[in-house]
Amino acid sequence: MPQDGQLSFDTSSYDRTGADWLDETLAERSLLMQGPMGSALMSQPGGQDVPAAYWNLGDPQEVSRLHWLYRAAGADLMLTNTFQANESALARDEIADTVERVNSAAVNCAKRAGAPCVLGSMGSNGIFWLKEDSEEYRRARAAYRRQAYALLASGAHGIMLETFTALRDLETAIAGTSDVADGMPVLVSFAIGDEGNLLGDGLNIEAACMRAQELGAYSVGINCCSIEAATQAVPRMTRATDLPVSVRPNAGYPHRGEDGSLTWHEDPQAFARACEQWRADGARIVGSCCGAGVLTTCTLAGVLDI
């Protein structure tokens, strides 16, 4: 792994087959992304006490099993279990020295499912900055760069920057990821409220999508919102940008049992009904987020005729 201060990275080992497949297949049909990893792992006995990213090292067989189930249900696109596997999040969980190992293990788990395209999931690293010429900005950009390189060098076919709630965070994430992307696709997904505005800075989804396109995003979309919010937002996004649009709402709020376990009320048919409208409004990548599972993925595959 090159030092964060250096901008020379060996990209010769990047696996570009999935990126090529993504280009070719998106031109022909809509794609189905796998369901969530974090909520599925947290729902298991004792799972809420273990950082989701650590499962990649502690129980890679279970992580691989989840990917395989989503693939068997019809998912085209795998998404690594690395949403909170940047150095800031791992430091919080006291496993900061494992950034490369955690991300590499996650890619290996996802690729075992045999899907044609594996995207490396990256969430916000939470480092706040005000000016680009600041130590905080450089540290945030370097953290995104480090995780993106760990994912791509391990065989991910692209990066999914997901659940971003503020444009400021996204700008740093795209900058850091672009330092090492070398032409690999960088997909972007925002978390929005019921009014279609980003949950952090309140920016409307149209402006967010247009800015992401200016920054070089391969696609734009939304995730971790209600089905209703997603259905209202899709036509707004497709009018605002000519990039492929993705939509992956969640299954609502979880219920915590007496034993501390989390459960969601999963309604695959609600996703299926909404998916028909998403497709009609131009969405090209569909899926589900927190609380949904394999049944929802299987139902969406039926709607998409995969």
LOKEKE-678928 format. One record per atom (N, C-alpha, C, O): residue in one letter; x, y negated, z negated. Coordinates in steps of 0.02 Angstrom, whole numbers, plus 32768, in hexadecimal, padded with zeros to 4 digits. Each point is the difference from the previous one (the first is absolute). Layout:
N
AXYZ...
END
This chain:
306
M802A803C8000M7FD67FC48000M802C7FC28000M80277FF77FD2P7FD47FDD805FP80267FC28001P7FED7FD37FC6P7FC980067FE5Q80647FCF8008Q7FF17FD07FCBQ7FCB7FD08017Q7FFD7FED803BD7FD77FFD7F96D7FC97FD58011D80177FBF8020D7FDB7FE38028G805F80057FC7G80177FC0801CG801780058047G800A7FCD8021Q7FFF806F7FF8Q8017800A8045Q7FC4800C802DQ7FD080217FEDL80347FC58050L7FC98008802FL8015802D803AL7FE57FFA8037S804980347FBCS801380318032S7FEC80447FE7S801A80197FCFF7FB680058054F7FE480407FEBF800380328039F7FF47FEF803AD801E804E7FB7D800380348032D7FBA801A800DD7FE280217FD6T80047FD08065T7FBC80168012T800180398033T7FCC8012801BS806F80097FF1S800680348034S7FDA80407FEFS7FEF8027802CS80057FE47F93S7FDF803D7FEBS7FB47FF97FFDS7FDD80307FF0Y80087F95801EY7FB87FF67FFDY7FDC8030802EY8015800D8038D7FB4800F7FAFD7FD6802D8028D7FCA7FD78023D7FCF7FEB7FE1R803A8009805FR7FD37FD58025R7FC780268023R7FD87FE28023T8025805F7FD3T7FCD80278023T7FBA7FED7FEAT7FD27FFA8029G80257FFB7F96G7FBE7FED7FE6G7FEB7FBB8017G7FC57FF5800CA806B7FDD7FF9A7FF07FBD8018A7FE980028049A7FD17FDE8013D8050804B8015D7FEC80088045D7FBA801E8004D7FD67FEA8028W801D80497FAFW7FBE80207FFFW7FCB7FCD7FECW7FC98000801DL80467FD57FB2L7FD17FCE7FEAL7FEC7FD18039L7FC57FF3800AD806C7FF6801BD7FF27FD4803AD7FD380238032D7FCE7FE48016E804480587FFCE7FDC80248035E7FBA80127FEBE7FD17FFA8027T8026801D7F9BT7FBF80187FEBT7FD07FC87FF0T7FC48006800DL80557FC37FD6L7FD47FC77FF3L7FE37FE48040L7FCA7FE27FFFA805980268038A7FE77FE88040A7FC6802A8019A7FDB7FEC802DE801D80507FB5E7FCD802F8018E7FC480077FD1E7FC880098018R80447FF47FA7R7FC9800D7FD1R800F7FE27FBBR80387FE97FF3S7F9580177FE2S800A7FEA7FBBS802580367FD9S7FFD803B8011L80277FB07FBCL8028802E7FD8L7FE580037FB8L7FE47FD07FE7L8027806A7FFAL7FE9800A7FBBL803D80057FD2L802C802A8009M7FD57FAA7FC6M803680017FCEM7FEA802A7FC4M7FC580027FEFQ806A801F7FF2Q7FF180297FC6Q7FE37FD57FC8Q80057FC38001G7FDD805E7FCEG7FE67FDE7FC5G80367FF07FCDG803B8009800EP7FB17FDF7FB8P80307FE77FCEP802880387FDFP7FE980397FFAM80537FB57FEFM802A802E7FD9M7FFC7FEE7FB6M7FF6802D7FD6G80127F948019G80037FEC7FBAG7FC480147FD7G8008801E7FCBS7FBC7FD3804DS7FC480117FD9S7FF6804B7FFCS7FE780197FCEA802D800B8067A7FFA80497FFEA802E801E7FCBA7FED802E7FDDL80507FB8801EL802F80197FCFL7FEC7FEA7FB9L800680277FD1M7FE27F9C8028M7FEB7FE87FBFM7FC380247FE5M7FF680037FC3S7FE2801A8069S7FC380237FEBS800F80447FE2S7FD5801F7FE1Q80677FF98028Q801280417FE5Q800E7FFC7FB5Q80117FCA7FE8P7FE8806D7FF3P800B7FFF7FB8P80457FE37FEFP8033801A8017G7FCE7FB17FC2G803E7FE07FEDG801E7FD48036G80357FE27FF5G7FAB801A8044G801C7FDB8039G80067FB67FF4G802D7FE0801BQ7FA680047FBDQ80027FB87FF3Q803C7FEB7FD6Q80107FC57FFBD8012806C7FE7D803B7FF17FD7D804180058027D80367FF37FE4V7FC6801E805BV803C800A8029V7FFD7FCF803AV7FCF80008026P80647FD67FE4P80017FD3803BP7FF780288040P802180348009A7FB37FB58023A7FF18026803CA803F80108028A80068037801BA80287F997FEAA803C800B8028A802B80387FE5A802480218026Y7FD97FEB7F98Y802C80327FE3Y7FEC80478014Y8029802E7FFCW7F987FDB8018W7FEA80428016W802B8019803AW8009803D8008N80117F968020N802A80158039N803C80287FEAN8018802C8024L80027FC47FA1L803980257FE4L7FEA80377FD0L801B80378000G7FB27FB97FD6G7FEC802E7FCCG7FD6803A8019G800680387FE5D7FD07FBD804DD7FD680368019D7FF47FF6804BD7FC87FF38016P806D80138012P7FF97FF58049P7FD080318020P7FE37FF18035Q8014804A7FAEQ7FD28030801CQ7FB87FE67FFFQ7FDA8009802FE80147FD57F9AE7FBD7FE47FFBE7FF67FC68030E7FCC7FF9801FV80677FDE7FE8V7FFC7FC98031V7FF9801B8046V7FD67FE88027S8051804A7FEAS7FFB801F8042S7FBC8020800AS7FE47FFE8037R800180217F95R7FBE80208005R7FCA7FCC8011R7FD5800E802AL802E7FB87FB7L7FCE7FCC800EL80067FE98049L7FCD7FF98022H80707FFC7FF5H80087FEC8046H7FE58036802EH7FDE7FF18031W8030804D7FBFW7FE98038802BW7FB480028002W7FE3800D8034L7FFC7FE77F93L7FB780017FFEL7FE47FC8802CL7FCF800B8024Y804E7FBA7FD8Y7FE97FC9802BY800B8011804AY7FD67FF1802AR8062802C7FE5R800E80138045R7FCF80358018R7FE67FFC8038A800C80367F9EA7FD180348011A7FBA7FE4800AA7FD8801B8026A80197FAE7FB7A7FBE7FDF8006A7FFA7FD78040A7FC97FEA8011G806F800C8012G7FFD7FDC8040G80287FC18005G7FFE7FDF8034A8027800E7F97A80257FC18003A803980038032A802680318003D7FE07F9A8026D80377FF98030D803D7FE27FDFD80398014800FL7FBC7FBD7FC4L80357FD87FE3L800A80127FB7L7FD07FFC7FD9M806C80178015M8011800A7FBAM801B7FBF7FE3M801F7FD88023L7FD6801F7F9CL80177FC47FDDL802580187FC1L7FE380207FD5T805C7FCF8027T802A801A7FC9T7FE87FE97FBCT7FE17FCB7FF9N802F805C7FD5N7FEF7FF07FBAN80347FD17FE3N802580127FD2T7FDE7FB1804AT80347FD17FECT7FE67FB97FF7T80277FD08003F7F9880297FF3F7FE37FBD7FFAF80237FD67FCBF800C7FC5800AQ8005805A7FBEQ80247FDD7FCBQ804480237FF5Q801080157FC8A80167FF0806DA8043801F7FFDA80367FCF8014A803580148019N7FBF7FAB7FDBN80357FCF8009N80277FFA7FBFN7FEB801A7FCCE804E7FC58036E802C7FFF7FC6E7FE17FDC7FC4E800E80117FC7S7FC77FBD8046S7FDF7FDD7FC8S7FD0802D7FDCS800180047FC2A7FD580208063A7FD0802D7FE1A8022803A7FDEA7FED80157FC9L804780068057L802380387FE2L80277FEB7FC2L800780277FD1A80117F9B802EA80217FE77FC4A7FCE7FFB7FC7A801080107FC6R7FB47FD98049R7FCB7FFD7FCDR7FF280467FE4R7FF380077FC4D8010802B8068D7FF380447FEAD803F80247FE9D8000803C7FF3E80377F9E8007E804080197FE6E801F8036802CE8020802E7FE7I7FD67FCC805BI8021802F802EI801C7FD9803CI7FFE80178039A801E7FAD7FB9A80157FD38035A8039801B802BA80057FEE803AD8025803D7FAAD803980188026D7FEE80368032D802B801E801FT7F947FEE7FE9T7FEA8037802CT7FDD7FE7803ET7FDD80268021V802B7F9A7FF1V7FDC7FE4803AV800A802C803EV7FD080138020E806E7FFC7FF0E800D8027803DE7FE680487FF8E7FE1801B802ER802A80037F98R7FEA80457FF6R7FB480068001R7FE5802E801FV7FF87FA47FC0V7FB780037FFEV7FE37FF78045V7FD480268014N80447FA98011N7FE57FF38043N801180378031N7FD780138029S806680077FD4S80138036802CS7FD7803F7FF2S7FEA8021802FA800C7FEE7F91A7FD8803B7FEEA7FB87FF88019A7FE180308016A80057F937FE5A7FBB7FF48017A7FF8800B804BA7FCF801D8016V80627FCC8010V7FFE800A8049V8002804B800FV7FDA8018802BN8051800C7FB3N80058048800CN7FBE80237FF0N7FEA802C8025C7FF67FC07FA4C7FBF801D7FEEC7FCC7FF38036C7FDA802C8013A80247F968006A7FCE7FEE8032A800C80238043A7FD180158021K806E7FF27FF2K800F801D8041K7FF3804C8001K7FF6801D8036R800880027F90R7FF280487FFDR7FB9800F8019R7FF380398014A7FE17F967FEAA7FBB800C8016A7FFB8008804BA7FCD80188019G80667FD3800CG8000800A8048G7FD87FCE8028G7FF1800D803AA7FFE7FBA7FA9A7FDC7FCC8025A802F7FDF8032A803D7FFE7FF6P7FA87FE88041P802B7FE18033P801F7FBE7FEBP80317FEA801FC7FB47FF77FADC801B7FBF7FECC7FFC7FF87FB4C7FCC800B7FE2V806C7FE48000V80057FF47FB8V80157FB87FF4V80347FEA8019L7FA37FF17FC2L800E7FBA7FF0L80167FFA7FB8L7FE380207FD3G80507FB88021G80187FF47FBCG7FD77FCA7FDEG7FFF7FC78017S7FE0804A7FB3S7FD67FD17FDCS802A7FD27FD4S802B80177FDBM7FC87FA8802AM80227FCF7FD5M7FCD7FCD7FE7M7FDB7FE28028G802380147F96G7FD77FCD7FE3G80297FC47FEAG803D7FFF800AS7FA37FCF7FDAS80237FC47FE9S803180127FC8S7FF1802A7FD6N804A7FB6802BN802F800D7FCAN7FF87FCF7FC6N802380067FCDG7FB07FCA803AG7FEF7FD57FC8G80347FCC7FEDG7FF97FDF7FCCI80398017805EI80337FCD7FF1I7FE87FBD801AI7FF97FF7803CF7FFA7FDA7F97F7FE57FBF8013F80377FD08015F80347FFD7FDFW7FC07FDF8057W80317FCF8018W7FDB7FC28019W7FC680058015L805C7FC27FEAL7FE37FC18018L80237FE7803FL7FDF7FE5802CK806280247FD8K80277FE78039K80288038801FK801A802C7FDDE7FEB7FD38066E802880338021E80497FFC7FECE802380337FFCD7FF57F917FF6D80467FF87FECD800480067FB3D80127FD17FDES7FDC806A8009S8001800B7FB8S801680487FF2S7FFA802C802BE80207FDE7F9AE801580437FECE7FC580307FFEE8007803B8011E7FBE7FAD7FD9E7FC5802A7FFCE7FEB80198045E7FEE803A8008Y80147F99802AY7FEE80158044Y80318034801AY7FEB8033801BR80557FC17FDBR803280308019R7FF980447FDDR80098034801FR7FE67FCA7FA1R7FF8803F7FDBR7FC280268018R8002803D8007A7FC77F9E8006A7FC380208018A800B801E8045A7FED8039800DR80327FA1801FR800D80188044R802D803E7FFFR7FF580308025A803E7FCE7FB1A802E80397FFBA7FDD803E7FE7A801080388015A7FC17FC07FBCA7FDC80397FE6A7FD580218036A7FFD803D8005Y7FE07F9A8022Y7FD9801B8038Y802E80228033Y7FF180368019R80467FAA7FF5R8030801B8030R801980447FE9R800480308028R800D7FD57F99R801B803F7FE5R7FCD80398007R801280368015Q7FB07FBD7FD8Q7FCE80358004Q7FF280138049Q7FFB803B8010A7FFD7F92801BA7FF2800E8046A8037802A8020A7FF280308025Y804C7FBF7FCCY80378027801CY800180477FE5Y800D802F8025A7FE57FD97F9AA7FFE80437FE3A7FCC802B8023A800B803B800CL7FBC7FA88004L7FCA80248021L801280118049L7FF980398015L801D7F958010L800F800B8047L803C802E8009L8000802A802DA80337FCD7FABA803B802B8006A7FF280487FEDA8025802D8013S7FA47FDD7FC8S7FED80447FECS7FD180218032S7FEE803A7FF8G7FFD7FA1803CG7FD8801D8034G7FBA7FE68008G7FDB8019802AA80117FB47FB0A7FBE7FE1800BA7FFF7FE18045A80327FE68019H7F94801C8006H7FF87FE78045H7FEC7FB68003H7FFB7FE48036G7FFB7FFE7F91G7FEB7FBA7FFCG7FF27FEF7FB8G8007802A7FD4I7FE77F978020I7FF27FE87FBCI7FB97FE47FFDI7FEA7FDD802EM7FF380347F9CM7FBF7FE27FF2M80067FD47FC3M800780197FC8L7FF67FA58042L7FFE7FD07FC9L7FB77FF97FECL7FD97FE08023E8015803D7FA4E7FB980047FF0E7FED7FE07FBDE80297FF77FD3T7F967FF7802AT7FE27FE37FC4T80207FBD7FEET80067FF07FC5F800E7FEA806CF801D7FBE7FF2F7FC87FCE7FF3F7FCF7FFD8025T80397FDC7FA6T7FCC7FD27FEAT80117FB7800BT7FD77FD47FF4A8067801E8022A80157FBB800AA80317FFD803BA802B802C8007L7FCE7FA18021L802B7FFA803BL80497FF77FEDL802D80168024R7FE07FC87FA5R80457FF57FEBR802480427FF6R803980088016D7FA780287FC9D801E80427FF7D800B80228043D8034801F800BL7F9B7FDC8021L800580228040L803A7FE48029L802480268020E7FE47F997FE0E80367FE28027E8044801B7FEBE802A800F802BT7FE07FF97F94T8040801C7FE8T800580498014T803680178013A7F93800E7FE7A800180478010A8010800C804AA8027802C8010I7FBA7FAD801CI800F80088047I80487FEC800FI802180208029A7FF67FAB7FB7A80467FEB800BA803080377FECA802E80118026G7FC9800B7F9FG802D80357FE9G7FFB803F802AG8033801F8010T7F907FF38002T7FF6803C8028T801D7FF68046T801E802E801CS7FD87F978000S80197FF28044S804C80018003S801C800C8035D80057FE87F93D804980037FFED801980458015D80378006801BV7FA1802D7FD9V80178045800DV7FD380268030V800E80398011A7FBB7FA98006A7FCF80258028A801B80158043A7FF280388017D80347F9E800AD801E80108041D7FCD801C8031D800B80338020G7FBC7FAB7FE5G7FCD80138030G7FCC80317FE6G7FCF800E8023M803A800E7FA2M7FCE802D7FE4M7FC37FD87FECM80077FC77FE9P7FBC8055801EP7FC37FDA7FF2P7FF87FEF7FB7P800D80287FD3V7FDD7F9A8020V7FF17FE97FBDV7FB77FEC7FFEV7FEC7FCC801BL7FEB805D7FC5L7FB97FF57FFBL7FF17FD97FBFL802480077FCFV7FA87FD08032V7FF07FD57FC7V7FB7800B7FECV7FD48005802BS80207FFE7F94S7FBC80087FE7S7FF67FD57FC2S802980017FD2F7FA07FD9802DF7FF17FD27FC9F7FCA801C7FD2F7FD580278016A802C7FC57FABA7FCA800E7FD1A7FD47FC27FFCA80197FC97FF2I7FA7803F8019I7FD27FC88002I7FC680097FCFI7FF280387FEAG7FEE7F908006G7FC480027FD8G7FC28003802CG80058008803DD7FC17FF37FA4D7FC180088025D7FF57FC98034D7FDB800A8030E80457FBC7FC6E7FF87FC9802FE80318004803AE7FFE7FD6802DG802E805B7FD2G803080078036G803F7FD67FF8G80237FF48031N7FEB7FF77F92N803C7FD97FF2N8032802A7FDAN7FED802D7FDAL80537FC58030L803480257FDCL7FF77FF67FB4L7FF17FCA7FE9L801A806C7FF2L7FF27FFF7FB9L80307FD47FD9L7FEF7FE87FC9G804C800C8052G80317FD87FDCG7FFC7FB6800EG7FF47FD87FD2D80178015806CD80037FB88011D7FBF7FE5801DD7FFB7FC4800DG7FD380677FFEG7FC07FE98018G7FFC7FF0804AG7FCD7FE88018L80698025800DL80017FF28048L7FCD802B8024L7FF8803B7FEEN7FE57FA98043N7FCF80298024N80238033802DN80397FF68015I7FA480407FF9I802080388022I80157FEE8047I8031801C8019E7FAB7FB78008E80147FEC8043E80457FE08000E802C80128028A7FDE7FBD7FACA80407FDE7FFCA803880307FECA80387FFB8019A7FB980337FBAA803280317FEAA8016802C803AA803B800D8008C7F9480098020C8011802B8039C80287FDB8035C8030801A801CM7FBD7FA87FF1M80247FD98032M80487FF37FEAM802E80038029R7FDC7FF07F97R80447FF57FE8R802880408002R803B7FFF8012A7FA780397FDDA802380408004A8016800F8047A80378019800CQ7F9E7FD68025Q8012800A8046Q803B7FD48012Q802E80168023E7FD17FAB7FC7E80387FD3800EE8042801B7FE4E80357FF5801CL7FC6802E7FABL803C801A7FDFL80188042801FL8034801A7FECG7FA680008044G8017803C8023G7FE080417FECG801A80358010A7FAD7FC87FCDA7FDE803D7FECA7FEB8029803CA7FED7FE48034Y8015805E7FC6Y7FEA802D8034Y7FB480068000Y7FE180048035S80027FFC7F90S7FB780017FF9S7FEE7FDB7FC0S802B7FF37FD6V7F967FFB8023V7FE87FDE7FC4V7FC180247FE8V7FDE80228027G80137FD77F99G7FC480217FE7G7FF37FF07FB7G801E7FD37FE3I7FB480538001I7FEC7FF87FBAI7FFD80447FDFI7FF480338020N80177FCD7F9EN7FF7803D7FD9N7FEF7FED7FB8N80067FC67FECC7FE6806C7FEEC7FF07FF77FB9C7FCC7FCA7FF4C80067FD77FD3C7FC680298057C7FC77FD47FF7C7FC1802B8004C8005803D800CS7FC27FA67FEAS7FC280268005S7FF0800F8049S80187FDF802DI7FBF80547FDDI7FEA80118044I7FDC7FC4801FI80097FF1803BE7FCD7FEE7F9DE7FDA7FC7801AE802E7FC78016E7FF77FE38035A803B800E7FA2A80307FCC8012A80268012803FA800D7FD6802AA800580697FDBA80258017803BA7FD67FF9803FA80187FE98034T7FA9802A7FC8T7FD47FFD803AT7FF67FB88017T7FFB7FF4803CQ80027FDD7F96Q7FFA7FBA8013Q80417FE4801BQ7FFF7FD3802BA803980477FBEA80417FE38013A801980198044A80247FDB8022V7FCA80617FF2V801C801C803EV7FF37FD3803CV802F7FF08024P7F927FFB7FEAP7FF77FD5803BP80237FBD7FFAP80137FE38033R7FF680057F91R80267FC17FF7R8048800A8013R801F7FD4801FM7FFD80657FD0M8046800E8011M8009800A804BM80307FE7801DT7FA3803E8001T8008800E8048T7FF67FC2802AT801A7FFC8038R7FC27FD37FAER7FFA7FC18024R803D7FD47FF6R80117FD7802BA801280327F9DA80387FD57FEFA80428016801EA802F7FD88006T7FD78068800DT803F801B8018T7FF580348036T7FCB801F8003D80677FE98028D7FFC80368031D802A803C7FECD800A802E8028L800E7FD37F9AL8024803A7FE7L7FCF80377FEDL7FC57FF27FF3P8051804D800AP7FD580357FE6P7FEB7FF07FB8P80297FE97FD8V7F9880228019V7FE57FF17FBDV7FF480407FDAV7FE48030801BS80317FD17FA6S7FF5803A7FD5S7FCF7FEF7FC8S7FFB7FC67FEBV7FE1806D7FFDV7FCF7FF67FCBV7FFF803E7FD3V7FF680378017R80167FBD7FA7R800480387FD0R7FE47FEA7FBCR80277FF27FD3P7F97800A8026P7FE47FEC7FC0P800880367FCBP80128039800EN7FDF7FB47FB4N800580307FC9N7FBC801C7FEEN7FCD7FEF801FA8032803C7FAEA7FC280217FECA7FE17FDF7FC2A7FDB80217FDCG80347FA08019G7FE47FDD7FC7G802C80037FC3G803C800F8004Y7FA77FE47FC3Y80267FFD7FC2Y800280457FDEY7FCF80258003P80697FEC7FDEP800580417FDFP7FDD80027FBCP7FF47FCC7FE1H7FFD8070800AH7FE5800C7FBDH803580247FD7H801C80328017R7FF17FB67FADR803280207FD5R7FDD802E7FCER7FD67FE97FD8G803B8056802AG7FE280317FD4G801C7FFB7FB9G802F7FDB7FF4E7FB3804B7FDEE80167FFF7FBBE804880187FF9E80247FEC7FD2D7FF2803E805DD804580187FFED80317FD18024D803B80108006G7FAB7FB88011G802A7FCF8023G8005800A804AG801E7FD78023S7FC4805F7FF7S8004800E8048S7FD47FCF8027S7FCE7FE77FE6L8046800C8058L7FDB7FD2802BL7FDB80278035L801B802E801FT7FA67FC07FECT7FD9801E8036T7FDC7FC98026T7FEF7FCC7FE4W80058041805CW7FDC7FD1802BW7FC28022801CW7FFD803D8006H7FD27F9B800AH7FC5801B8022H800D7FFC804BH7FF77FCB801FE801D806C7FFEE801180028047E7FC1800C8029E7FDA802F7FF2D801A7FA98040D7FC58006802BD801680038049D7FFF7FCD8022P8015806D7FF6P801980068045P7FCF7FE88034P80157FE48033Q7FAA80267FC2Q7FCF7FEC8032Q7FFC7FB48006Q7FF27FE68036A801A7FF67F94A80017FB78004A803A7FEA802CA7FF97FD18027F804080507FD3F80397FF1802BF7FEF80118049F80127FDB802DA7FCC805D7FDDA7FEF80158044A7FD37FCD8022A800A7FEE803AR7FC27FFC7FA2R7FD27FCF801DR80257FBF8010R7FF57FE28035A803680097F9EA80257FC2800CA80308007803AA800C7FD18026C8012806A7FE1C8032800C8034C7FE37FF58046C80227FE7802CE7F9F802B7FDDE7FE07FF48040E80017FB68011E800D7FED8039Q7FE57FEA7F95Q80007FB8800CQ80467FE58009Q800B7FD4802AW802580467FAFW80457FE98008W8019800C8047W80207FD5801ER7FD180667FFCR801680108044R7FDE7FD28032R80207FE7802FA7F9F800D7FC8A7FDC7FD4802EA801C7FB97FFEA7FFE7FDC8033D801D80107F94D801B7FBD7FF9D804A7FFC8012D801F7FCB7FFBG7FFE806D801AG80447FFE801BG8038801A7FD4G803A7FF98014A7FB780247FB2A8035801C7FD6A8022803A8025A7FDF8029801FR80637FDA7FDCR802780348022R801F80337FD1R801080388015I7FF97FB67FACI801A802E7FCEI7FD07FFF7FC5I7FF37FCB7FE3V7FF3806F800AV7FD080037FC9V801980317FCCV802A802B800EG7FBC7FCE7FB5G8014802D7FCAG7FDE7FEA7FC0G7FCC7FDF8002S805180347FC6S7FE27FF17FBFS80377FF37FCES803A8013800AC7FB37FCC7FC0C80317FED7FCCC7FE9801C7FBDC7FDC80327FFEC80397FB07FCCC7FF9801B7FBDC7FBC80207FF2C7FCC7FE3800DG8037805A7FD8G7FC480237FEBG7FE1802D8034G7FDB802E7FEFA80337FC58050A7FE8802D8034A8030803B8003A80357FFF7FE1G7FB980348045G802B803B8002G7FFA80268041G7FEE7FE58034V8020805B7FC7V8002802A803CV7FBC80068020V7FFB8002803DL7FCF80017F9BL7FBD8005801DL7FF07FC3802BL7FE380068036T80317FBF7FB3T7FF57FC48027T802980018040T7FE67FEF8036T805880277FC6T802A8005803CT7FE280318032T7FFE7FF2803CC7FE980467FACC7FE28032802CC7FC17FE48021C7FF4800B803BT7FE47FD07F9FT7FC37FE2801CT80107FCB8034T7FDF7FFD8034L80547FDB7FBFL80147FCD8031L801B8021803FL7FF57FE78037A802E80517FC2A80188024803BA7FC78017802BA80058000803EG7FC380137FA3G7FC580138026G7FE37FC68027G7FEB8009803AV80147FBC7FA8V7FE67FC58023V802D7FEE803BV7FE87FEE8035L805980187FC1L80307FEF8034L800980398033L80237FF88032D7FBE80407FC0D8005803B802DD804880168008D8017800D8038I800C7FF97F8FI804580178001I8002804B7FF3I8036801E7FFE
END
